[in-house]
Amino acid sequence: MDETNLTNNIQSSLSLGQTKEQIYANLLNQGYSIETIQSNFKTLETEEHKEDISKQTVRIIVTIGALLIGAGIFSLIAANWQYIPKINKIIIIITSMLISYTLGWILKEKSHLDKTGEALILLGSIIFGGGIFLVGQMFNIRTNWPDGFILWMIGTVFMGFAINSYAILALSIALGFIALIGHPFELFTGSKYNSF
């Protein structure tokens, strides 16, 4: 058996649930040396490490892409904000959030494109937060600005647990930190209530 077949044999044995000790015993009985078996195990570990790195790279790129798309959508809406009627503004916010959540869920759960689905759901969470501040500004809701971050954090915590996403939970932690820093700042500056 050549090196490639030996590596494939070890990999299939591991997938069947055999322990390393069992695999070593079987291969030693077949006449392989310990050094050969160890080098094939190291080859498998190296390949798995490369796969993990490539998966992490894809996740980072897709997440950055979702953030840039979200920033682009908000920039487009902000540039034309004063010309859009209030009802259309609300429709744009809710529709874009629901489309992002729905497409993300379909890609994650139905198509098994986990990274792309999570990135779209992250985009939906960003749109949700932006919507909180835009609606507050539209209707001149008088409150402390960190309260908007608390509402945003609550929504992202629920979404993060619902789809079991570390990226969304990390966003909620960052939002909670901003709110935690913001409330004492509001107390020390003496400003009572501001619109979002």
C-alpha positions in Angstrom: 0.0 0.0 0.0 1.5 3.4 -1.0 1.5 6.6 1.1 -1.7 8.0 -0.4 -3.6 4.8 0.1 -2.3 4.5 3.7 -3.4 8.0 4.5 -6.8 7.3 3.0 -7.0 4.1 5.0 -6.2 6.0 8.2 -8.8 8.7 7.4 -11.5 6.1 6.7 -10.7 4.2 9.9 -10.9 7.5 11.9 -14.3 8.3 10.3 -15.6 4.8 11.3 -14.8 5.7 14.9 -11.6 3.7 15.5 -9.2 5.0 18.0 -5.6 5.9 17.1 -4.4 2.9 19.2 -6.6 0.5 17.2 -5.4 2.0 13.9 -1.7 1.7 15.0 -2.3 -1.9 16.1 -3.9 -2.8 12.7 -1.2 -1.1 10.7 1.6 -2.6 12.8 0.1 -6.1 12.2 0.1 -5.3 8.4 3.9 -4.6 8.6 4.1 -0.8 8.6 6.7 0.9 10.8 5.7 3.4 13.5 7.5 6.2 11.7 5.5 5.6 8.5 2.2 5.6 10.5 3.2 8.7 12.4 4.1 10.6 9.2 0.7 9.7 7.7 -1.1 10.9 10.8 0.9 14.2 10.6 -0.1 14.5 6.9 -3.8 14.2 7.9 -3.4 16.8 10.7 -1.7 19.2 8.3 -4.5 18.8 5.7 -7.1 19.4 8.4 -5.3 22.5 9.6 -5.2 23.9 6.1 -8.9 23.3 5.7 -9.6 25.1 8.9 -7.5 28.1 7.9 -9.3 28.3 4.5 -12.7 28.1 6.2 -11.8 30.9 8.6 -10.5 33.0 5.7 -13.8 32.5 3.8 -15.8 33.4 6.9 -13.8 36.6 7.5 -14.1 37.7 3.8 -17.9 37.0 3.7 -18.4 38.9 7.0 -16.5 41.9 5.8 -18.5 41.8 2.5 -21.7 41.8 4.5 -20.5 44.8 6.6 -19.6 46.7 3.4 -22.9 45.9 1.7 -24.7 47.2 4.9 -22.6 50.4 4.8 -23.4 50.9 1.2 -27.1 50.4 1.7 -27.1 52.9 4.6 -25.0 55.4 2.5 -27.5 55.2 -0.4 -30.5 55.7 1.9 -28.8 58.5 3.9 -27.8 60.4 0.7 -31.5 60.5 -0.3 -33.1 60.4 3.1 -34.7 63.8 3.1 -36.5 63.1 -0.3 -38.0 59.8 0.8 -41.5 59.9 2.5 -41.6 58.5 6.1 -43.8 55.5 5.1 -41.3 54.6 2.3 -38.4 54.8 4.7 -40.1 52.4 7.1 -40.9 50.0 4.2 -37.3 50.1 3.0 -35.9 49.3 6.4 -38.3 46.5 7.2 -38.2 45.0 3.7 -34.4 45.0 3.5 -34.1 43.5 7.0 -36.6 40.7 6.2 -35.0 39.9 2.8 -31.6 39.7 4.4 -32.9 37.4 7.2 -34.9 35.2 4.9 -32.1 34.8 2.3 -29.6 34.1 5.1 -31.9 31.5 6.7 -32.5 29.8 3.3 -28.8 29.7 2.5 -27.8 28.5 5.9 -30.5 25.9 6.6 -31.7 24.7 3.2 -28.7 25.1 0.9 -26.1 24.4 3.7 -24.1 27.5 2.7 -23.4 28.3 6.4 -20.9 31.1 6.0 -22.9 33.0 3.4 -26.2 32.5 5.3 -24.6 33.8 8.5 -23.2 36.8 6.7 -26.6 37.7 5.4 -28.2 37.3 8.8 -25.4 39.5 10.2 -26.3 42.0 7.5 -30.0 41.8 8.7 -28.9 42.4 12.2 -27.0 45.5 11.1 -30.0 46.8 9.2 -32.1 46.1 12.3 -29.8 48.4 14.4 -29.7 51.0 11.7 -33.4 50.9 11.5 -33.7 51.6 15.3 -31.7 54.8 15.0 -33.4 55.9 11.7 -36.9 55.4 13.1 -35.9 57.2 16.3 -34.6 60.1 14.2 -37.6 60.1 11.9 -40.1 60.5 14.7 -37.9 62.5 17.0 -38.1 60.0 19.8 -36.5 61.6 22.9 -34.2 59.2 24.8 -30.6 58.6 25.6 -28.6 57.3 22.6 -27.2 54.3 24.4 -30.8 53.0 24.7 -30.8 52.4 21.0 -27.7 50.2 21.4 -29.4 48.3 24.2 -32.4 47.6 21.9 -30.1 46.6 19.1 -28.2 44.3 21.5 -31.3 42.6 22.7 -32.4 41.8 19.1 -29.0 40.5 18.1 -28.7 38.3 21.2 -32.0 36.6 20.4 -30.9 36.2 16.7 -27.5 34.9 17.7 -28.9 32.2 19.9 -31.7 31.4 17.4 -29.2 30.5 14.7 -26.2 29.7 16.9 -23.9 32.2 15.3 -20.8 33.5 17.1 -20.4 36.4 14.7 -23.8 37.8 15.7 -23.2 37.1 19.4 -19.9 39.0 19.1 -21.8 41.9 17.5 -24.2 41.9 20.5 -21.2 41.9 22.9 -19.8 44.9 21.1 -23.2 46.7 21.2 -23.5 46.0 24.9 -20.1 47.4 25.5 -20.9 50.6 23.6 -24.1 50.9 25.7 -22.2 50.3 28.9 -19.7 53.0 28.1 -22.4 55.4 26.8 -24.7 55.5 29.8 -22.1 56.8 32.3 -20.9 59.3 29.6 -24.5 60.6 29.4 -24.7 60.9 33.2 -21.4 62.9 33.4 -22.2 65.2 30.5 -25.5 66.1 32.1 -27.6 65.8 28.9 -30.9 64.4 29.8 -32.7 63.2 26.6 -31.6 63.4 23.0 -33.2 62.0 19.9 -31.4 59.0 18.5 
